[in-house]
């Protein structure tokens, strides 16, 4: 089991990238939709796009 861990070092990096991406997108969109109105939400989406 010890030998398979060193080669796994390449795996820890990929999982870290997805974690950061998931933390960034969800952190930005969620805070806007809740406090925004139907029209506001649409405007925000257009401005973001």
N, C-alpha and C positions, 0 to 999 in steps of 0.2 A: 504493500500500500504506500510506503514512503516514496518509492520511485515515481509513481503515477502523479504525485502531488506537484513536483517541480514542473513537469510539462503542463500542468493545469494552470500555471501562472498566466498563460495566454488567455485562459477563460475568465479569470477575475476581471480583466480589463473590459471585455465586451459587456458583461453584466453591469459594470459601473456606468457605462455610457447610457444604457437604456434607463437606468435609475435616475440619472441627472435629467434626461429628456422628459421623463414622466413627471418629475418634480417641477420642472419649469412650466411646461404647457398647462397642466392642471392648475397650477398656482395662479396663473394669469387669467385664463378664461372664467373660472368659477367665480372669482371675486367680482367680475363685471356683470354677468348675467343676473345674479340674485338681486343686486341693488338697482339694476337698470330696468326700464319699462319695455313694453313690447316694441314701441317705436324706437326707443333709446337703444334697445338690444340690437335692432336691425341696423341702426346708424353705426353703432360700435363695431358691428361685424364688417360693415362696408369699409369703415376707416381702417380696421385691422387688415383687411384684405388689400 
